[in-house]
Amino acid sequence: MQESPLIVENSGAVRRIWLNRGDAANAQTREMLVELDAEIAQARADDSVRTIVLAGKGKHFSAGHDLREAQAKRSDFTAEERWRYEEHHYLDYCLNIWDCPKPVVAQVQGACVAGGLMLANMADLIVAADDAWFWDSVTFSMGLAGTEILFQPWVMGLRHAKEFLFTGERIEAADAYRIGMVNRVVPRQALDGATMAIAQRIANAPPFAIQALKKSLNRTYDIQGFRNAVMAHFDTHQVTHASSEFAQIRDRGMAKVIENNKTDLRKSHEQA
């Protein structure tokens, strides 16, 4: 039997949702994303849940969207089909996490790449292992204008975001903490306990007050233009799917992109 792409567990008022494709570096299939969105909605509606944790089984939090599935099932999409697919499964699903009234904590180890990076940054807090690394590989490897949601300027500041995106270099956990994208960095073996400790502490707060506070904090970003900027970038991202640069990469085949990403993951194993 095929394993479920998610594992859900409860610890008191904390619900932890695990990405459960550790043997594939938690690459996000359509099935995984659909189930994750449903689990977020269920946790949102469950009064016994006060805090949500997003985590990944295995060595890596997530290597991003499953490119093998994309190549097999969506390589011949029209512009309209791709737009609708990414708007629903990427943009809407991520904003559902951002808009969830209950605090969400991301528990990150190993690779946090592209779609995985986007997913983690929809959470309210990120607790990272000291072996975590963050990378938006999309522009250099696929010829696209970054991930579907351009969250980077909002979580690391404009100049750091430009350097991160323009150079295509990855950021180690310590630097992610230094520039403000990550809340805490802990030893890999302590990640599980440290994440659950902060999630439980949040769960001990009065739930209505915390939800009201989160709404005000998120509205602060919306007043500054967060949502409008995110929506505008999504449109720009879609335009780059029609570029000759993307077409050349697509026509050479996604196998090379996949292999390059696998090489980076292997190197991270060797360095750990």
Backbone as JSON, one array per atom type, in Angstrom:
{
  "sequence": "MQESPLIVENSGAVRRIWLNRGDAANAQTREMLVELDAEIAQARADDSVRTIVLAGKGKHFSAGHDLREAQAKRSDFTAEERWRYEEHHYLDYCLNIWDCPKPVVAQVQGACVAGGLMLANMADLIVAADDAWFWDSVTFSMGLAGTEILFQPWVMGLRHAKEFLFTGERIEAADAYRIGMVNRVVPRQALDGATMAIAQRIANAPPFAIQALKKSLNRTYDIQGFRNAVMAHFDTHQVTHASSEFAQIRDRGMAKVIENNKTDLRKSHEQA",
  "N": [[0.82, -1.2, 0.0], [0.41, 2.23, -0.76], [2.0, 4.82, 1.02], [0.49, 7.39, 3.03], [0.7, 10.8, 1.98], [0.91, 12.57, 4.05], [1.33, 12.77, 7.6], [-0.52, 13.03, 10.52], [-0.54, 14.24, 13.76], [-1.52, 14.63, 17.18], [-0.73, 16.58, 20.01], [-1.71, 17.35, 22.93], [-2.99, 20.55, 22.71], [-1.72, 21.05, 20.36], [-1.37, 20.5, 16.95], [0.44, 18.57, 14.81], [1.49, 18.47, 11.51], [2.91, 16.36, 9.32], [4.94, 16.32, 6.45], [5.2, 13.55, 4.44], [7.02, 12.26, 2.66], [9.69, 11.39, 2.86], [11.64, 9.84, 1.6], [11.74, 10.98, -0.85], [12.72, 13.47, -0.43], [10.64, 14.98, 0.51], [9.31, 16.12, -1.67], [6.74, 17.97, -3.16], [3.81, 16.67, -4.17], [0.79, 16.9, -6.17], [-1.24, 15.54, -4.81], [-0.27, 15.6, -2.16], [-0.36, 18.37, -1.63], [-3.1, 18.94, -1.89], [-4.13, 17.39, 0.2], [-2.81, 18.58, 2.33], [-3.86, 21.17, 2.34], [-6.5, 20.53, 3.0], [-6.11, 19.49, 5.56], [-5.17, 21.74, 6.95], [-7.47, 23.3, 6.85], [-9.16, 21.68, 8.35], [-7.87, 21.68, 10.86], [-8.09, 24.34, 11.45], [-10.83, 24.52, 11.88], [-11.22, 22.97, 14.09], [-11.84, 23.17, 17.41], [-10.31, 22.17, 19.45], [-7.71, 22.41, 18.69], [-5.02, 24.57, 18.97], [-2.54, 25.44, 18.14], [-0.6, 24.97, 15.19], [1.75, 22.84, 13.69], [4.05, 22.59, 11.06], [5.9, 20.13, 9.54], [8.6, 18.02, 8.32], [9.21, 14.69, 7.4], [12.19, 12.7, 7.6], [15.43, 13.56, 6.12], [15.18, 16.07, 5.04], [13.27, 19.1, 5.01], [11.66, 20.04, 2.78], [12.09, 19.62, -0.67], [10.77, 21.12, -2.49], [8.32, 21.63, -5.14], [7.18, 18.67, -6.78], [9.02, 17.87, -9.4], [9.19, 15.8, -11.2], [6.61, 14.79, -11.33], [5.38, 17.09, -12.3], [6.57, 17.29, -14.84], [5.58, 14.97, -16.02], [2.8, 15.25, -15.92], [2.0, 17.88, -16.39], [3.42, 19.22, -18.31], [2.52, 19.9, -20.82], [0.63, 21.82, -20.45], [-1.58, 24.5, -21.25], [-1.22, 28.13, -21.22], [-3.4, 29.12, -19.83], [-4.31, 26.87, -18.4], [-2.07, 26.31, -16.78], [-1.91, 28.66, -15.3], [-4.36, 28.57, -13.85], [-3.98, 26.2, -12.41], [-1.66, 26.71, -10.81], [-2.48, 28.99, -9.46], [-4.51, 27.97, -7.86], [-3.44, 25.63, -6.49], [-0.93, 26.44, -5.54], [-0.69, 29.36, -4.97], [-3.27, 29.99, -3.69], [-3.42, 27.89, -1.78], [-1.15, 28.33, -0.22], [-1.67, 30.91, 0.81], [-3.85, 30.24, 2.33], [-2.66, 29.05, 4.51], [-1.17, 31.22, 5.51], [-3.33, 32.88, 6.18], [-4.63, 31.41, 8.09], [-6.29, 31.46, 11.17], [-5.13, 30.46, 13.44], [-2.0, 30.19, 15.14], [0.85, 29.18, 13.26], [3.63, 27.09, 13.12], [6.68, 26.45, 11.58], [8.76, 23.66, 11.25], [11.94, 23.08, 10.5], [14.38, 21.25, 8.75], [17.45, 20.32, 7.12], [17.18, 20.54, 3.58], [15.35, 23.29, 2.37], [13.64, 24.24, -0.03], [12.68, 26.22, -2.83], [9.42, 25.56, -3.61], [9.16, 24.38, -1.09], [10.45, 26.24, 0.51], [8.74, 28.38, 0.15], [6.42, 27.34, 1.32], [7.22, 26.99, 4.04], [7.6, 29.64, 4.78], [5.09, 30.69, 4.88], [4.25, 30.16, 7.36], [3.91, 31.37, 10.77], [6.06, 31.39, 12.51], [9.43, 30.21, 12.28], [11.29, 27.49, 13.2], [14.47, 26.32, 13.04], [16.71, 23.66, 12.27], [20.23, 23.33, 12.87], [21.38, 22.32, 10.61], [19.86, 23.16, 8.53], [19.08, 24.56, 5.32], [18.37, 27.15, 2.96], [16.88, 27.9, -0.13], [16.11, 29.46, -3.14], [15.68, 28.16, -6.0], [14.55, 28.65, -8.41], [14.76, 30.73, -10.39], [17.39, 30.51, -11.52], [17.53, 27.79, -12.23], [15.23, 27.26, -13.7], [14.45, 29.46, -15.14], [12.47, 31.24, -14.34], [10.59, 33.83, -12.65], [11.38, 33.66, -9.75], [9.78, 32.06, -6.88], [6.23, 31.23, -6.77], [4.94, 32.84, -4.89], [6.11, 35.87, -3.81], [7.56, 36.25, -1.16], [9.91, 36.95, -0.02], [11.06, 39.69, 0.33], [9.56, 40.52, 2.48], [10.2, 38.96, 4.65], [12.92, 38.97, 4.96], [13.94, 41.43, 4.4], [14.53, 44.01, 1.94], [17.09, 44.36, 0.62], [18.57, 42.08, 1.36], [16.84, 40.21, 0.26], [17.05, 40.78, -2.47], [19.76, 40.15, -2.94], [19.74, 37.4, -2.3], [17.95, 36.37, -4.23], [18.9, 37.37, -6.7], [21.47, 36.31, -6.91], [21.11, 33.61, -6.6], [22.09, 32.05, -4.6], [22.34, 29.81, -1.8], [21.12, 29.97, 1.59], [22.43, 29.44, 4.73], [21.31, 28.1, 7.92], [22.17, 29.69, 10.13], [22.67, 32.2, 8.95], [20.15, 32.74, 7.96], [18.83, 33.16, 10.33], [20.21, 35.41, 11.22], [19.42, 37.43, 9.42], [16.78, 37.58, 9.93], [14.8, 35.85, 8.94], [14.37, 33.43, 10.12], [13.28, 32.25, 13.29], [14.47, 30.79, 15.42], [17.45, 28.85, 15.86], [18.48, 25.59, 16.3], [20.29, 22.7, 17.6], [20.34, 19.83, 15.43], [19.39, 17.43, 16.61], [17.82, 18.42, 18.6], [15.69, 19.63, 17.45], [13.01, 18.69, 17.16], [11.98, 18.64, 19.82], [12.39, 21.33, 20.58], [10.78, 22.75, 18.79], [8.22, 21.76, 19.41], [8.06, 22.65, 22.03], [7.89, 25.47, 21.84], [5.57, 25.63, 20.36], [3.72, 24.5, 22.12], [3.83, 26.36, 24.16], [2.72, 28.61, 22.92], [0.2, 27.53, 22.54], [-0.78, 27.56, 25.09], [-1.61, 30.09, 25.57], [-4.4, 32.43, 25.8], [-6.8, 31.47, 23.5], [-8.59, 32.98, 21.79], [-7.63, 35.57, 22.09], [-5.03, 35.28, 21.04], [-5.61, 34.63, 18.4], [-6.91, 36.97, 17.58], [-4.8, 38.73, 17.85], [-2.97, 37.71, 15.96], [-4.42, 38.28, 13.66], [-4.35, 41.08, 13.66], [-1.58, 41.52, 13.41], [-1.05, 40.37, 10.87], [-2.67, 42.03, 9.35], [-1.24, 44.37, 9.56], [0.89, 43.94, 7.78], [-0.67, 43.69, 5.46], [-1.71, 46.28, 5.24], [0.6, 47.58, 4.58], [0.91, 46.62, 2.07], [1.34, 43.93, 1.47], [-0.39, 41.77, 0.52], [-1.34, 42.74, -1.95], [1.1, 43.04, -3.27], [2.0, 40.4, -3.36], [0.0, 39.22, -4.98], [0.37, 40.66, -7.34], [2.97, 39.85, -8.04], [2.53, 37.14, -8.52], [1.16, 37.18, -10.94], [3.2, 38.25, -12.58], [5.07, 36.18, -12.35], [3.71, 34.16, -13.75], [3.78, 35.19, -16.33], [6.47, 34.81, -16.98], [6.55, 32.13, -17.5], [5.94, 32.03, -20.13], [8.17, 32.84, -21.46], [11.05, 32.85, -23.68], [13.32, 31.9, -22.47], [12.43, 30.18, -20.41], [11.17, 28.32, -22.09], [13.34, 27.21, -23.49], [14.67, 25.84, -21.45], [12.65, 24.07, -20.68], [12.35, 22.65, -23.07], [14.78, 21.36, -23.27], [14.38, 19.53, -21.41], [13.17, 18.47, -18.22], [14.63, 16.74, -16.8], [17.34, 17.34, -16.46], [17.25, 19.56, -14.74], [16.12, 18.34, -12.51], [18.11, 16.47, -11.9], [20.26, 18.19, -11.28], [19.23, 19.41, -8.98], [19.08, 17.17, -7.33], [21.78, 16.63, -7.06], [22.61, 18.81, -5.53], [21.25, 18.23, -3.15], [22.53, 15.85, -2.45], [25.12, 16.8, -1.98], [24.64, 18.31, 0.27], [24.11, 16.32, 2.11], [26.59, 15.13, 2.32], [28.05, 17.19, 3.48], [26.89, 17.42, 5.93]],
  "CA": [[0.0, 0.0, 0.0], [1.14, 3.5, -0.81], [1.88, 5.59, 2.25], [-0.15, 8.69, 2.92], [1.71, 11.86, 1.85], [0.95, 13.32, 5.3], [1.04, 12.14, 8.89], [-1.07, 14.04, 11.43], [-0.53, 13.81, 15.16], [-1.93, 15.63, 18.16], [-0.08, 16.59, 21.32], [-2.48, 18.37, 23.62], [-3.65, 21.49, 21.79], [-0.86, 21.24, 19.19], [-1.49, 19.52, 15.87], [1.59, 18.6, 13.9], [1.25, 17.89, 10.2], [4.19, 15.97, 8.74], [5.11, 15.9, 5.07], [5.64, 12.17, 4.63], [7.71, 11.67, 1.51], [11.09, 11.57, 3.21], [12.51, 9.18, 0.61], [11.79, 11.87, -2.01], [13.03, 14.81, 0.12], [9.34, 15.64, 0.7], [8.85, 16.84, -2.85], [5.31, 18.17, -2.99], [2.92, 16.26, -5.24], [-0.55, 17.49, -6.11], [-1.97, 14.85, -3.74], [0.19, 16.13, -0.88], [-0.84, 19.73, -1.45], [-4.54, 18.88, -1.67], [-4.36, 16.88, 1.56], [-2.32, 19.57, 3.29], [-4.86, 22.24, 2.41], [-7.65, 20.0, 3.74], [-5.72, 19.37, 6.97], [-5.14, 23.09, 7.5], [-8.88, 23.69, 7.05], [-9.71, 20.9, 9.46], [-7.27, 22.19, 12.1], [-8.69, 25.66, 11.66], [-12.2, 24.36, 12.36], [-11.23, 22.14, 15.3], [-11.62, 24.03, 18.58], [-9.31, 21.58, 20.34], [-6.39, 22.76, 18.15], [-4.67, 25.97, 19.18], [-1.32, 25.73, 17.38], [-0.32, 24.0, 14.13], [3.17, 22.7, 13.33], [4.34, 21.97, 9.78], [7.2, 19.48, 9.64], [8.89, 17.08, 7.24], [9.9, 13.47, 7.78], [13.43, 12.43, 6.9], [16.57, 14.46, 6.22], [14.89, 17.39, 4.49], [11.91, 19.62, 5.17], [11.03, 19.86, 1.47], [12.86, 20.03, -1.84], [9.92, 21.91, -3.37], [7.31, 20.92, -5.91], [7.67, 17.45, -7.41], [9.25, 18.2, -10.8], [8.9, 14.62, -12.03], [5.16, 14.79, -11.56], [5.08, 18.24, -13.16], [6.97, 16.94, -16.2], [4.74, 13.9, -16.54], [1.37, 15.55, -15.95], [1.63, 19.28, -16.67], [4.37, 19.84, -19.23], [1.82, 20.39, -22.01], [-0.43, 22.74, -20.06], [-1.67, 25.83, -21.86], [-1.02, 29.21, -20.26], [-4.6, 29.21, -18.99], [-4.33, 25.72, -17.49], [-1.01, 26.48, -15.79], [-2.32, 29.76, -14.42], [-5.4, 28.1, -12.93], [-3.4, 25.19, -11.52], [-0.75, 27.32, -9.84], [-3.25, 29.89, -8.62], [-5.27, 27.18, -6.88], [-2.65, 24.7, -5.67], [0.23, 27.1, -4.95], [-1.01, 30.66, -4.38], [-4.39, 29.91, -2.74], [-3.12, 26.99, -0.67], [-0.18, 28.99, 0.67], [-2.35, 31.99, 1.52], [-4.72, 29.62, 3.35], [-1.82, 28.88, 5.7], [-0.92, 32.58, 6.0], [-4.57, 33.43, 6.72], [-5.17, 30.57, 9.15], [-6.32, 32.28, 12.38], [-4.34, 29.84, 14.5], [-0.57, 30.28, 14.87], [1.48, 28.07, 12.55], [5.08, 27.04, 13.32], [7.38, 25.54, 10.66], [9.89, 22.91, 11.82], [12.7, 22.91, 9.26], [15.71, 20.66, 8.77], [17.95, 20.02, 5.8], [16.82, 21.4, 2.46], [14.07, 24.0, 2.33], [13.94, 24.73, -1.37], [11.64, 26.62, -3.78], [8.09, 25.4, -3.04], [9.3, 24.12, 0.34], [10.78, 27.53, 1.1], [7.5, 29.15, 0.12], [5.52, 26.75, 2.31], [7.7, 27.3, 5.39], [7.49, 31.06, 5.06], [3.7, 31.02, 5.16], [4.07, 29.98, 8.8], [4.15, 32.56, 11.58], [7.4, 31.25, 13.08], [10.24, 29.12, 11.75], [12.35, 26.93, 14.04], [15.33, 25.62, 12.09], [17.88, 22.91, 12.73], [21.49, 23.95, 12.43], [21.75, 21.81, 9.29], [18.89, 23.63, 7.54], [19.52, 25.55, 4.34], [17.23, 27.74, 2.26], [17.32, 28.17, -1.5], [15.13, 29.65, -4.2], [16.42, 27.7, -7.18], [13.65, 28.72, -9.56], [15.22, 31.61, -11.46], [18.58, 29.99, -12.19], [17.35, 26.45, -12.78], [14.06, 27.12, -14.56], [14.2, 30.67, -15.91], [11.22, 31.85, -13.88], [10.78, 34.94, -11.71], [11.25, 33.23, -8.37], [8.62, 31.24, -6.52], [4.93, 31.82, -7.1], [4.7, 33.9, -3.91], [7.34, 36.61, -3.53], [7.51, 36.59, 0.27], [11.27, 37.21, 0.47], [11.31, 41.03, 0.87], [8.8, 40.72, 3.7], [10.73, 38.18, 5.77], [14.37, 39.14, 5.11], [14.33, 42.78, 4.01], [14.66, 44.13, 0.49], [18.44, 44.15, 0.08], [18.89, 40.65, 1.5], [16.02, 39.48, -0.7], [17.65, 40.95, -3.8], [20.99, 39.35, -3.02], [19.34, 36.0, -2.28], [17.29, 36.0, -5.47], [19.71, 37.72, -7.87], [22.66, 35.46, -6.99], [20.73, 32.21, -6.58], [22.87, 31.33, -3.58], [21.55, 29.31, -0.68], [21.39, 30.57, 2.89], [22.48, 28.48, 5.84], [20.4, 28.43, 9.02], [22.68, 30.79, 10.95], [22.46, 33.46, 8.24], [18.7, 32.97, 7.92], [18.5, 33.74, 11.63], [20.82, 36.74, 11.3], [18.67, 38.4, 8.63], [15.42, 37.67, 10.45], [13.83, 34.94, 8.32], [14.19, 32.3, 11.04], [13.16, 32.69, 14.68], [15.42, 30.1, 16.29], [18.25, 27.77, 15.3], [18.8, 24.64, 17.37], [20.94, 21.5, 17.08], [19.4, 18.95, 14.7], [18.76, 16.46, 17.5], [16.91, 19.13, 19.51], [14.68, 20.35, 16.66], [11.66, 18.21, 17.46], [11.58, 19.11, 21.15], [12.36, 22.8, 20.64], [9.61, 23.21, 18.06], [7.01, 21.45, 20.18], [8.03, 23.48, 23.24], [7.36, 26.8, 21.52], [4.18, 25.45, 19.93], [2.92, 24.28, 23.32], [3.76, 27.64, 24.87], [1.71, 29.4, 22.22], [-1.1, 26.91, 22.77], [-1.21, 27.87, 26.45], [-2.16, 31.45, 25.61], [-5.84, 32.48, 25.52], [-6.87, 31.26, 22.05], [-9.25, 34.06, 21.07], [-6.72, 36.71, 22.1], [-3.94, 35.0, 20.11], [-6.14, 34.72, 17.03], [-7.13, 38.38, 17.3], [-3.47, 39.33, 17.71], [-2.43, 37.31, 14.66], [-5.14, 39.03, 12.63], [-3.81, 42.45, 13.65], [-0.22, 41.48, 12.87], [-1.13, 40.16, 9.44], [-3.24, 43.24, 8.75], [-0.15, 45.34, 9.48], [1.55, 43.69, 6.49], [-1.61, 43.99, 4.38], [-1.77, 47.74, 5.11], [1.84, 47.96, 3.88], [0.83, 46.18, 0.68], [1.77, 42.54, 1.31], [-1.25, 40.94, -0.33], [-1.32, 43.28, -3.32], [2.4, 42.74, -3.86], [2.01, 38.95, -3.63], [-0.85, 38.95, -6.12], [1.01, 41.24, -8.53], [4.09, 39.01, -8.43], [2.04, 35.89, -9.09], [0.9, 37.45, -12.36], [4.5, 38.37, -13.24], [5.63, 34.82, -12.41], [3.05, 33.43, -14.82], [4.27, 35.7, -17.62], [7.78, 34.23, -17.29], [6.33, 30.8, -18.07], [5.82, 32.19, -21.58], [9.41, 33.4, -21.99], [11.9, 31.95, -24.46], [14.28, 31.28, -21.54], [11.77, 29.01, -19.82], [10.92, 27.35, -23.16], [14.58, 26.5, -23.78], [14.91, 24.9, -20.36], [11.62, 23.03, -20.78], [12.59, 21.82, -24.25], [15.93, 20.49, -22.99], [13.88, 18.49, -20.52], [13.29, 18.76, -16.79], [15.51, 15.75, -16.16], [18.59, 18.0, -16.07], [16.94, 20.36, -13.56], [15.92, 17.39, -11.4], [19.41, 15.9, -11.54], [21.03, 19.23, -10.61], [18.69, 19.55, -7.63], [19.49, 15.98, -6.56], [23.2, 16.8, -6.76], [22.7, 19.74, -4.4], [20.81, 17.52, -1.96], [23.59, 14.92, -2.09], [26.21, 17.57, -1.4], [24.26, 18.72, 1.63], [24.26, 15.13, 2.94], [28.02, 14.93, 2.56], [28.56, 18.24, 4.34], [26.24, 17.33, 7.25]],
  "C": [[0.85, 1.25, 0.0], [0.9, 4.27, 0.48], [1.16, 6.9, 1.98], [0.93, 9.76, 2.8], [1.83, 12.72, 3.09], [0.76, 12.39, 6.48], [0.59, 13.24, 9.83], [-1.08, 13.47, 12.83], [-0.9, 14.96, 16.06], [-1.14, 15.46, 19.45], [-0.72, 17.71, 22.12], [-3.2, 19.24, 22.6], [-2.81, 21.8, 20.56], [-1.13, 20.13, 18.18], [-0.3, 19.67, 14.94], [1.25, 17.83, 12.63], [2.6, 17.63, 9.54], [4.06, 15.74, 7.24], [5.79, 14.54, 5.11], [6.15, 11.52, 3.35], [9.21, 11.83, 1.7], [12.05, 10.94, 2.23], [12.62, 9.99, -0.66], [12.04, 13.31, -1.57], [11.77, 15.66, 0.27], [8.98, 16.57, -0.44], [7.32, 16.83, -2.85], [4.53, 17.78, -4.25], [1.6, 16.99, -5.12], [-1.35, 16.86, -4.97], [-1.57, 15.4, -2.38], [-0.38, 17.51, -0.63], [-2.34, 19.78, -1.19], [-4.84, 18.42, -0.24], [-3.91, 17.89, 2.61], [-3.32, 20.71, 3.44], [-6.08, 21.78, 3.2], [-7.33, 19.89, 5.23], [-5.65, 20.73, 7.65], [-6.57, 23.56, 7.79], [-9.49, 22.96, 8.23], [-9.17, 21.39, 10.79], [-7.84, 23.55, 12.45], [-10.07, 25.53, 12.3], [-12.3, 23.62, 13.69], [-10.89, 22.98, 16.52], [-10.59, 23.46, 19.55], [-7.88, 21.91, 19.91], [-6.14, 24.24, 18.34], [-3.42, 26.39, 18.41], [-1.1, 24.61, 16.37], [1.18, 24.01, 13.85], [3.25, 22.02, 11.97], [5.76, 21.41, 9.83], [7.38, 18.52, 8.48], [9.65, 15.87, 7.75], [11.2, 13.33, 6.99], [14.47, 13.53, 7.05], [16.24, 15.9, 5.83], [13.45, 17.81, 4.77], [11.14, 19.47, 3.86], [11.92, 20.42, 0.37], [12.01, 20.78, -2.86], [8.88, 21.07, -4.09], [7.94, 19.74, -6.64], [7.8, 17.69, -8.92], [9.0, 17.0, -11.71], [7.41, 14.54, -12.34], [4.78, 15.93, -12.5], [5.41, 17.93, -14.62], [6.02, 15.93, -16.81], [3.3, 14.35, -16.78], [1.02, 16.96, -16.41], [2.53, 19.96, -17.69], [3.69, 20.42, -20.46], [0.66, 21.31, -21.67], [-0.4, 24.0, -20.94], [-1.41, 26.88, -20.79], [-2.19, 29.31, -19.3], [-4.64, 28.08, -17.96], [-3.27, 25.87, -16.39], [-1.38, 27.57, -14.78], [-3.33, 29.27, -13.4], [-4.83, 27.1, -11.93], [-2.56, 25.84, -10.43], [-1.47, 28.3, -8.93], [-3.96, 29.12, -7.51], [-4.35, 26.42, -5.92], [-1.44, 25.35, -5.01], [-0.16, 28.39, -4.23], [-2.11, 30.53, -3.31], [-4.05, 29.05, -1.53], [-2.13, 27.62, 0.31], [-0.85, 30.11, 1.47], [-3.34, 31.45, 2.55], [-3.94, 29.36, 4.64], [-1.55, 30.24, 6.33], [-2.15, 33.13, 6.73], [-5.18, 32.58, 7.83], [-5.15, 31.35, 10.46], [-5.47, 31.73, 13.51], [-2.85, 29.93, 14.15], [-0.01, 29.0, 14.25], [3.0, 28.18, 12.72], [5.67, 26.04, 12.34], [8.59, 24.96, 11.36], [10.76, 22.45, 10.66], [14.07, 22.3, 9.52], [16.15, 20.41, 7.34], [17.52, 21.03, 4.76], [15.42, 21.99, 2.63], [14.14, 24.83, 1.04], [12.66, 25.1, -2.13], [10.25, 26.5, -3.15], [8.12, 25.07, -1.56], [9.61, 25.39, 1.11], [9.54, 28.41, 1.2], [6.55, 28.65, 1.2], [5.94, 27.14, 3.73], [7.47, 28.75, 5.76], [6.05, 31.56, 5.12], [3.38, 30.85, 6.64], [4.39, 31.28, 9.54], [5.55, 32.56, 12.18], [8.11, 30.11, 12.36], [11.29, 28.75, 12.8], [13.18, 26.04, 13.14], [16.4, 24.82, 12.82], [19.13, 23.57, 12.21], [21.98, 23.41, 11.1], [20.79, 22.28, 8.19], [19.54, 24.6, 6.57], [18.34, 25.9, 3.43], [17.68, 28.22, 0.89], [16.11, 28.36, -2.39], [15.84, 29.38, -5.51], [15.72, 28.04, -8.48], [14.19, 29.58, -10.7], [16.38, 30.99, -12.23], [18.35, 28.64, -12.85], [16.22, 26.34, -13.78], [13.73, 28.37, -15.38], [12.89, 31.35, -15.57], [11.53, 32.92, -12.84], [10.5, 34.49, -10.27], [10.05, 32.32, -8.14], [7.32, 31.98, -6.79], [4.55, 32.95, -6.15], [6.03, 34.57, -3.58], [7.27, 37.14, -2.09], [8.84, 37.15, 0.75], [11.49, 38.62, 1.02], [10.64, 41.25, 2.23], [9.38, 39.99, 4.89], [12.23, 38.35, 5.95], [14.85, 40.54, 4.76], [14.68, 42.84, 2.53], [16.05, 43.81, -0.01], [18.88, 42.7, 0.23], [18.11, 39.83, 0.49], [16.61, 39.59, -2.11], [18.92, 40.13, -3.95], [20.66, 37.86, -3.13], [18.8, 35.55, -3.63], [18.17, 36.26, -6.7], [20.93, 36.8, -8.03], [22.32, 33.97, -7.05], [21.51, 31.39, -5.58], [21.97, 30.89, -2.43], [22.0, 29.97, 0.62], [21.39, 29.48, 3.95], [21.63, 29.0, 7.0], [20.88, 29.63, 9.83], [22.47, 32.14, 10.28], [20.98, 33.78, 8.11], [18.21, 33.58, 9.23], [19.01, 35.19, 11.71], [20.0, 37.79, 10.56], [17.18, 38.42, 8.99], [14.39, 36.76, 9.82], [13.45, 33.79, 9.24], [14.16, 32.83, 12.47], [14.21, 32.09, 15.6], [16.17, 29.05, 15.49], [18.71, 26.89, 16.44], [19.55, 23.46, 16.77], [19.92, 20.55, 16.46], [18.66, 18.01, 15.65], [17.76, 17.1, 18.45], [15.73, 19.76, 18.78], [13.25, 19.96, 17.05], [11.16, 18.78, 18.79], [11.45, 20.62, 21.22], [11.13, 23.35, 19.92], [8.34, 22.96, 18.85], [6.92, 22.29, 21.44], [7.45, 24.86, 22.94], [5.9, 26.71, 21.07], [3.25, 25.25, 21.14], [2.78, 25.58, 24.12], [2.71, 28.55, 24.23], [0.32, 28.86, 22.5], [-1.64, 27.2, 24.16], [-1.8, 29.27, 26.58], [-3.67, 31.41, 25.36], [-6.07, 32.45, 24.0], [-7.52, 32.4, 21.28], [-8.33, 35.29, 20.99], [-5.57, 36.51, 21.11], [-4.42, 35.13, 18.67], [-6.4, 36.17, 16.63], [-5.8, 39.1, 17.06], [-2.84, 38.98, 16.37], [-3.11, 38.09, 13.54], [-4.59, 40.46, 12.52], [-2.41, 42.5, 13.05], [-0.23, 41.29, 11.36], [-1.71, 41.37, 8.71], [-2.19, 44.34, 8.63], [0.6, 45.18, 8.16], [0.62, 44.01, 5.33], [-1.72, 45.5, 4.15], [-0.53, 48.25, 4.37], [1.88, 47.44, 2.44], [1.19, 44.74, 0.42], [0.91, 41.78, 0.31], [-1.27, 41.44, -1.77], [-0.01, 42.96, -4.02], [2.5, 41.26, -4.24], [1.19, 38.62, -4.88], [-0.24, 39.49, -7.41], [2.17, 40.36, -8.99], [3.61, 37.7, -9.03], [1.77, 36.06, -10.58], [2.2, 37.55, -13.14], [5.16, 37.0, -13.41], [5.01, 34.04, -13.57], [3.53, 33.89, -16.2], [5.6, 35.05, -17.98], [7.68, 32.78, -17.76], [6.26, 30.86, -19.6], [7.1, 32.69, -22.23], [10.19, 32.36, -22.8], [12.91, 31.25, -23.56], [13.67, 30.04, -20.89], [11.56, 27.93, -20.87], [12.17, 26.55, -23.48], [14.89, 25.46, -22.71], [13.93, 23.74, -20.43], [11.92, 22.09, -21.94], [13.81, 20.92, -24.08], [15.53, 19.35, -22.06], [14.14, 18.83, -19.07], [14.23, 17.79, -16.09], [16.8, 16.39, -15.67], [18.39, 18.84, -14.81], [16.82, 19.45, -12.34], [17.26, 16.83, -10.94], [20.29, 16.92, -10.83], [20.55, 19.43, -9.18], [19.1, 18.37, -6.75], [20.96, 16.08, -6.17], [23.39, 17.73, -5.57], [22.28, 19.07, -3.1], [21.89, 16.55, -1.49], [24.75, 15.64, -1.43], [25.89, 17.97, 0.03], [24.38, 17.55, 2.59], [25.73, 14.96, 3.33], [28.6, 15.94, 3.53], [28.03, 18.13, 5.77], [27.07, 16.47, 8.19]]
}
